[in-house]
């Protein structure tokens, strides 16, 4: 296979400035591509470095607001890009709206733009009337317009882009997120962790992990708890994460077998994930749902809302339980498996196998190379 | 009518000494005696009593009556029979030289070596088995069967290279699709004999299951099912211990086999040997990109290589080739059973059984790592580059690095410098920061791994990417010297 010279633009990476999920998605994609191709990664930071065969070139931007900041970043990164453009890059891959200005400057080249979410989706599926919302949405529209190819992490997100920004279907591809299962698949005694939370090792523990935000549906899970307890009276739940709804949820869960941890570290997340018996993902809306891949990595039984990427990736009762995003739906899903340890173990293990089959970065990067080839035609 | 080809797996591992403690090591000059469990003899004698002896006598009777059967016996079992029940070994010799029997080839140590990237070790073990079988039983196997039927495209070249005429594997539904297992197939040109797992498991797993709607299974009923196959030959492959050990004498298992030949004959189902089954023509070439096996419902290699402990142990033993000064010990450690003991199905709603088996899985893992680390320790003294070798060795459970944070361990563990590098790339940010602040990494590298130079350099590391860069450079340097 021919070796491509690839430039990746992203405002965050795992090893320099890291904000959220985009950092791991873009970094692992680059690292995996670098096993076969020449990969340069343009991102924020203070000093260039090489790691796992990826050459990181950085720029420290300045701006009075996020839009200005990202414009400065884009111009700075393109200046850095020019230093390495001989021989010219075969493909230039941009991630999310922050670097669309950079794509504008290089719009004659072979460009790919990846959507990990949209401003509309991040805003909970509503159109905002403030200027940043309009500016960012405008940039997303423009990015999709000028890119030679556009990718989205799920069919659902892809449809959203097609509808929001009038992107022609032929220009789009679905390239899902990947995961590094070894981050979440560890040797830990679930009993030890449960005990720390005052839970007996043999008591079934259901975990919710994520922002306490309407979009993620933690309230649906809390409202499902009475019906779950009626079915299995020793059940315990932990809701990990923080967000605007936390106070309200704590108030409304009085008397229910649930603990709220507030913000937790990545380490504690891994411990809780491995200690739990069932992971619920009650989202009302989910472009991809990375928690699913993380739970599968740890071979956990998952009960998830049949929305977005979750419903695309889970095979119902095969490697997870898909439910209606409502308290009744979630209670039904949990009750369906909670007294059947073999079933929980089996769907968890099948989930892990699916992860190994479809969501390893190696597979995902191979699909991305196909997109690159289309962009180069 | 189809033919029937019956074959048996005979294997006992050398279980590892669960009370092994590295403190004893200085007292003993022969490491094998402290690595292997005293129970091995007890278990062997028990299984010989219940199964190997009576089952083999039964088989001799059946073979005399012109029934045919094939046997695949591991080298570790031959060794144990030789030590503790030579009389049973003599019975098996009678079987081997009987005109109606056939002996099959496998890896001497019933090992996972076939899964190693480099197939040299796999080939060596098969050759060692071949010479054992020919020296002990005076026969030369021509058909191969890999450990627990693990097989993929990956093995074809090696198996052909060693001159085998065919290979056994599992008739996995996802590979066969609409096809019946009761025909001959091939993989990249190597003839494949597919086990009919449904009929095999009717005997091996369901014979004693009172909840089964076909219970009790009689020779009459079973022969009827076999005769209904529309294929050319039904291949049964059964764990020998089914006869008398998994199913005790009282279950009627001996009577089942005693009556099986007559019942089959009555239905015109003819017994043949695996070699005779090769006279049928190959129906289709199968593509087997990922390893398959006869284990569990999954029928892949997850029984031995699923959780992080199994993967860690596998990495350790695969890498131990560079340290080994005694290939016998290294090979005993490759026996698949050790990995099976580390299997776990963690955390399913506090199921008591699951919970306890997890505990013992961790113990099995600990023992394994302690022994492999002790073994490498002993070998390093005679290594060509003792200093670099020492830095790259596997360490014991007590010496391993356990990534942690304020709240306790994260579950990421490193038993060697290589594994440390791997774990540094995947351990969570806050854990890395925690250890950097406390200088844990450089302390471990200095005091445990014994690389002062690296430890000193690592004190300067401010973040994950510094650590990876520094450790990767040093690691590659060291390996270059060794390889």
Interface residues (C-beta under 8 A of the other chain):
Chain A: X15 X18 X49 X51 X52 X180 X182 X183 X185 X186 X187 X188 X189 X190 X191 X192 X196 X200 X201 X202 X203 X204 X265 X266 X267 X268 X269 X270 X271 X274 X275 X276 X277 X278 X299 X300 X301 X338 X339 X340 X341 X342 X344 X345 X349 X352 X353
Chain B: X298 X300 X302 X306 X307 X308 X309 X312 X345 X346 X347 X348 X349 X350 X351 X352 X354 X355 X358 X359 X362 X365 X404 X405 X406 X407 X408 X409 X410 X411 X412 X413 X422 X426 X427 X428 X429 X430 X431 X463 X464 X465 X468 X469
